[in-house]
Amino acid sequence: MGIAIWNLLEEPIEDIDLIAAVAQIFGETSEVVAEGTLTFLEHLQESGFVEIQ
């Protein structure tokens, strides 16, 4: 899941749109991928790779 999210972060994106895009990539619902997506974003922010506004 990580590489899919990373590729989507090339441009600024709202978290809800990111979750929807990840869900579409994996053929899942937003509810299924939301927690993992947000957790990955938190790790990226803690590591200094992204800034969440």
DSSP file (Angstrom, degrees, kcal/mol; ACC not computed):
  #  RESIDUE AA STRUCTURE BP1 BP2  ACC     N-H-->O    O-->H-N    N-H-->O    O-->H-N    TCO  KAPPA ALPHA  PHI   PSI    X-CA   Y-CA   Z-CA
    1    1 A M     >        0   0    0      0, 0.0     4,-2.1     0, 0.0     5,-0.2   0.000 360.0 360.0 360.0 -34.0    0.0    0.0    0.0
    2    2 A G  H  >  +     0   0    0      1,-0.2     4,-2.9     2,-0.2     5,-0.2   0.892 360.0  48.0 -56.4 -47.3    2.9    2.4    0.8
    3    3 A I  H  > S+     0   0    0      1,-0.2     4,-2.4     2,-0.2    -1,-0.2   0.870 109.8  53.8 -65.4 -35.1    4.2    2.8   -2.7
    4    4 A A  H  > S+     0   0    0      2,-0.2     4,-1.4    -3,-0.2    -1,-0.2   0.920 112.5  43.9 -63.2 -43.1    0.7    3.5   -4.0
    5    5 A I  H  X S+     0   0    0     -4,-2.1     4,-1.0     2,-0.2     3,-0.3   0.933 111.4  53.8 -66.9 -45.7    0.2    6.2   -1.5
    6    6 A W  H >< S+     0   0    0     -4,-2.9     3,-0.9     1,-0.2    -2,-0.2   0.910 107.8  50.5 -56.2 -44.8    3.6    7.7   -2.0
    7    7 A N  H >< S+     0   0    0     -4,-2.4     3,-1.1     1,-0.3    -1,-0.2   0.842 107.3  54.1 -63.7 -33.5    3.0    8.0   -5.8
    8    8 A L  H >< S+     0   0    0     -4,-1.4     3,-0.7    -3,-0.3    -1,-0.3   0.675  97.1  67.6 -73.5 -16.5   -0.3    9.8   -5.1
    9    9 A L  T <<  +     0   0    0     -4,-1.0    -1,-0.2    -3,-0.9    -2,-0.2   0.331  66.3  99.2 -88.1   8.1    1.5   12.3   -3.0
   10   10 A E  T <  S+     0   0    0     -3,-1.1    -1,-0.2    -4,-0.1    -2,-0.1   0.817  92.0  34.4 -62.7 -28.7    3.4   13.9   -5.9
   11   11 A E  S <  S-     0   0    0     -3,-0.7    -1,-0.0    -4,-0.1     0, 0.0  -0.898 107.6 -86.7-120.5 151.9    0.8   16.6   -5.9
   12   12 A P        +     0   0    0      0, 0.0     2,-0.3     0, 0.0    -2,-0.1  -0.327  55.4 176.5 -56.2 139.2   -1.1   18.2   -2.9
   13   13 A I        -     0   0    0     -4,-0.1     2,-0.1    -3,-0.0    -5,-0.0  -0.997  32.0-114.5-149.5 141.7   -4.2   16.1   -2.2
   14   14 A E     >  -     0   0    0     -2,-0.3     4,-2.4     1,-0.1     3,-0.3  -0.466  32.0-119.0 -72.4 148.7   -6.9   16.1    0.5
   15   15 A D  H  > S+     0   0    0      1,-0.2     4,-2.5     2,-0.2     5,-0.2   0.876 113.6  52.5 -59.8 -38.4   -6.9   13.1    2.8
   16   16 A I  H  > S+     0   0    0      1,-0.2     4,-1.9     2,-0.2    -1,-0.2   0.869 110.9  47.7 -66.5 -35.1  -10.4   12.1    1.8
   17   17 A D  H  > S+     0   0    0     -3,-0.3     4,-2.3     2,-0.2    -2,-0.2   0.866 110.9  51.7 -71.8 -36.3   -9.4   12.2   -1.9
   18   18 A L  H  X S+     0   0    0     -4,-2.4     4,-2.6     2,-0.2     5,-0.2   0.927 109.7  49.1 -63.8 -45.2   -6.2   10.2   -1.1
   19   19 A I  H  X S+     0   0    0     -4,-2.5     4,-2.5     1,-0.2    -2,-0.2   0.913 111.5  49.6 -60.8 -43.4   -8.3    7.5    0.7
   20   20 A A  H  X S+     0   0    0     -4,-1.9     4,-2.1     2,-0.2    -1,-0.2   0.895 111.1  49.5 -63.3 -40.3  -10.7    7.3   -2.3
   21   21 A A  H  X S+     0   0    0     -4,-2.3     4,-2.3     2,-0.2    -2,-0.2   0.911 111.6  48.1 -66.4 -42.4   -7.8    6.9   -4.8
   22   22 A V  H  X S+     0   0    0     -4,-2.6     4,-2.1     2,-0.2    -2,-0.2   0.913 110.6  52.3 -63.8 -42.0   -6.2    4.2   -2.7
   23   23 A A  H  X>S+     0   0    0     -4,-2.5     5,-2.5    -5,-0.2     4,-0.7   0.910 109.9  48.8 -59.6 -42.4   -9.5    2.4   -2.4
   24   24 A Q  H ><5S+     0   0    0     -4,-2.1     3,-0.7     3,-0.2    -1,-0.2   0.914 108.5  53.4 -65.5 -42.5   -9.9    2.5   -6.2
   25   25 A I  H 3<5S+     0   0    0     -4,-2.3    -1,-0.2     1,-0.2    -2,-0.2   0.904 117.9  36.1 -57.8 -42.7   -6.4    1.2   -6.8
   26   26 A F  H 3<5S-     0   0    0     -4,-2.1    -1,-0.2    -5,-0.1    -2,-0.2   0.419 108.7-119.3 -95.0   1.3   -7.0   -1.8   -4.6
   27   27 A G  T <<5S+     0   0    0     -4,-0.7     2,-0.2    -3,-0.7    -3,-0.2   0.854  74.1 120.3  65.6  34.4  -10.6   -2.3   -5.5
   28   28 A E      < -     0   0    0     -5,-2.5    -1,-0.2    -6,-0.2     2,-0.2  -0.647  67.7 -93.8-119.4 175.9  -11.8   -1.8   -1.9
   29   29 A T     >  -     0   0    0     -2,-0.2     4,-1.5     1,-0.1     3,-0.4  -0.543  34.4-113.4 -87.0 160.5  -14.0    0.6   -0.1
   30   30 A S  H  > S+     0   0    0      1,-0.2     4,-1.7     2,-0.2    -1,-0.1   0.862 117.4  58.9 -59.3 -36.1  -12.7    3.8    1.5
   31   31 A E  H  > S+     0   0    0      1,-0.2     4,-0.5     2,-0.2    -1,-0.2   0.867 103.4  51.8 -62.3 -36.5  -13.7    2.4    4.8
   32   32 A V  H  4 S+     0   0    0     -3,-0.4     4,-0.3     1,-0.2    -1,-0.2   0.884 119.9  32.1 -69.2 -38.9  -11.4   -0.6    4.3
   33   33 A V  H  X S+     0   0    0     -4,-1.5     4,-2.4     1,-0.1     5,-0.2   0.565  95.1  89.5 -97.5  -9.3   -8.3    1.4    3.4
   34   34 A A  H  X S+     0   0    0     -4,-1.7     4,-2.7     1,-0.2     5,-0.3   0.923  88.0  46.0 -58.2 -51.5   -8.8    4.5    5.5
   35   35 A E  H  X S+     0   0    0     -4,-0.5     4,-2.4     1,-0.2    -1,-0.2   0.929 116.0  44.9 -61.6 -46.9   -7.0    3.4    8.7
   36   36 A G  H  > S+     0   0    0     -4,-0.3     4,-2.2     2,-0.2    -1,-0.2   0.886 114.0  50.4 -64.2 -39.0   -4.0    2.0    6.9
   37   37 A T  H  X S+     0   0    0     -4,-2.4     4,-2.2     2,-0.2    -2,-0.2   0.938 113.1  44.6 -64.4 -47.8   -3.7    5.1    4.6
   38   38 A L  H  X S+     0   0    0     -4,-2.7     4,-2.1    -5,-0.2    -2,-0.2   0.868 112.2  52.8 -67.0 -36.3   -3.9    7.5    7.5
   39   39 A T  H  X S+     0   0    0     -4,-2.4     4,-2.0    -5,-0.3    -1,-0.2   0.918 109.3  49.2 -63.8 -43.1   -1.4    5.5    9.6
   40   40 A F  H  X S+     0   0    0     -4,-2.2     4,-2.3     1,-0.2    -2,-0.2   0.907 109.8  51.8 -62.9 -41.9    1.0    5.5    6.7
   41   41 A L  H  X S+     0   0    0     -4,-2.2     4,-2.4     1,-0.2    -1,-0.2   0.900 107.5  52.6 -60.8 -41.0    0.6    9.3    6.3
   42   42 A E  H  X S+     0   0    0     -4,-2.1     4,-2.7     1,-0.2    -1,-0.2   0.905 109.0  49.5 -61.5 -41.6    1.3    9.8   10.0
   43   43 A H  H  X S+     0   0    0     -4,-2.0     4,-1.8     2,-0.2    -1,-0.2   0.899 110.4  50.5 -64.6 -40.6    4.6    7.7    9.7
   44   44 A L  H  <>S+     0   0    0     -4,-2.3     5,-2.5     2,-0.2     6,-0.9   0.903 112.4  47.1 -63.3 -40.4    5.6    9.8    6.7
   45   45 A Q  H ><5S+     0   0    0     -4,-2.4     3,-1.3     1,-0.2    -2,-0.2   0.931 110.6  51.0 -66.9 -45.4    5.0   13.0    8.6
   46   46 A E  H 3<5S+     0   0    0     -4,-2.7    -1,-0.2     1,-0.3    -2,-0.2   0.822 110.8  50.4 -60.9 -31.2    6.8   11.8   11.7
   47   47 A S  T 3<5S-     0   0    0     -4,-1.8    -1,-0.3    -5,-0.2    -2,-0.2   0.518 116.8-115.7 -84.9  -6.3    9.8   10.9    9.4
   48   48 A G  T < 5S+     0   0    0     -3,-1.3    -3,-0.2    -4,-0.4    -2,-0.1   0.611  83.1 118.0  84.0  12.8    9.7   14.4    7.9
   49   49 A F  S   <S+     0   0    0     -5,-2.5     2,-0.3    -6,-0.2    -4,-0.2   0.791  78.1  20.3 -82.9 -28.6    8.8   13.2    4.4
   50   50 A V        -     0   0    0     -6,-0.9     2,-0.5    -9,-0.2    -2,-0.2  -0.945  66.3-137.2-136.9 157.7    5.5   15.0    4.1
   51   51 A E        -     0   0    0     -2,-0.3     2,-0.5    -3,-0.1    -6,-0.0  -0.974  17.8-153.7-116.9 118.9    3.8   17.9    5.8
   52   52 A I              0   0    0     -2,-0.5    -2,-0.0     1,-0.1   -10,-0.0  -0.808 360.0 360.0 -94.9 126.0    0.2   17.4    6.7
   53   53 A Q              0   0    0     -2,-0.5    -1,-0.1     0, 0.0    -2,-0.0   0.407 360.0 360.0-106.7 360.0   -1.8   20.6    6.9
